[in-house]
């Protein structure tokens, strides 16, 4: 499967990098002038990878939310999707 390089999140075209990041993930570009991107550690797998991706996507889509609200929302979504059988296809 070909890796995804860009997506539209929060109405903005966003670059997506999956690279070795020493266990970190982050998003940039929530403020208007920055070019948005997500960077996710490529060693993450399973539920942890899904939760992290949803967490960072939520930051871009809901820039006014607190960290606690983003964390709770992404984790709830990730757990439900995982329970329903959603998995990465490689």
C-alpha positions as CSV (number, residue, x, y, z in Angstrom):
1,X,0.0,0.0,0.0
2,X,1.3,3.4,-1.0
3,X,1.9,5.7,2.0
4,X,-0.3,8.8,2.4
5,X,1.6,12.0,2.1
6,X,-1.1,14.6,2.3
7,X,-4.7,15.0,3.5
8,X,-7.2,17.8,4.1
9,X,-7.7,18.4,7.8
10,X,-9.5,21.3,9.4
11,X,-10.1,22.7,5.9
12,X,-6.3,22.9,5.2
13,X,-4.1,20.7,3.0
14,X,-1.8,19.0,5.4
15,X,1.5,17.1,4.9
16,X,1.8,13.8,6.8
17,X,5.2,12.3,7.7
18,X,5.7,8.9,9.3
19,X,9.3,8.8,10.4
20,X,11.4,7.8,13.3
21,X,10.8,10.6,15.8
22,X,12.2,9.1,19.1
23,X,8.6,8.1,20.2
24,X,7.1,11.5,19.6
25,X,4.3,12.8,17.5
26,X,3.2,16.3,16.8
27,X,1.3,18.6,14.5
28,X,2.1,22.1,13.4
29,X,0.2,24.7,11.4
30,X,-2.8,25.2,13.7
31,X,-2.2,29.0,13.5
32,X,-3.1,30.6,10.1
33,X,0.3,31.4,8.6
34,X,2.1,28.0,9.2
35,X,1.9,25.2,6.6
36,X,0.1,22.4,8.5
37,X,1.8,19.0,8.9
38,X,1.6,15.9,11.1
39,X,4.6,13.9,12.1
40,X,4.0,10.5,13.6
41,X,6.7,8.0,14.8
42,X,6.8,5.2,12.2
43,X,7.5,2.6,15.0
44,X,4.0,3.0,16.5
45,X,1.6,0.1,15.8
46,X,-1.9,-1.0,16.6
47,X,-4.1,0.9,19.0
48,X,-1.2,3.3,20.0
49,X,-0.7,4.3,16.4
50,X,-4.4,4.8,15.8
51,X,-4.8,6.8,19.0
52,X,-1.8,9.0,18.2
53,X,-2.9,9.7,14.6
54,X,-6.5,10.6,15.8
55,X,-5.0,12.8,18.6
56,X,-2.8,14.8,16.2
57,X,-5.6,15.1,13.6
58,X,-8.0,16.4,16.3
59,X,-5.5,19.1,17.1
60,X,-5.6,20.4,13.5
61,X,-9.3,20.1,13.2
62,X,-10.1,21.6,16.6
63,X,-7.3,24.1,17.4
64,X,-9.2,25.7,20.3
65,X,-9.7,22.5,22.3
66,X,-7.6,21.9,25.5
67,X,-5.0,19.1,25.5
68,X,-7.2,17.1,27.9
69,X,-10.3,17.3,25.6
70,X,-8.2,16.3,22.5
71,X,-6.7,13.4,24.4
72,X,-10.0,12.1,25.7
73,X,-11.8,12.4,22.4
74,X,-9.0,10.7,20.4
75,X,-8.7,7.9,22.8
76,X,-12.4,7.2,22.9
77,X,-12.5,7.2,19.1
78,X,-9.4,5.0,18.8
79,X,-10.7,2.4,21.3
80,X,-14.1,2.2,19.5
81,X,-12.6,1.8,16.1
82,X,-10.2,-0.8,17.4
83,X,-13.0,-2.7,19.0
84,X,-14.9,-2.6,15.7
85,X,-11.9,-4.3,14.0
86,X,-10.3,-1.3,12.3
87,X,-6.6,-2.2,11.6
88,X,-3.8,-0.9,9.3
89,X,-3.5,-2.8,6.1
90,X,0.1,-3.1,4.9
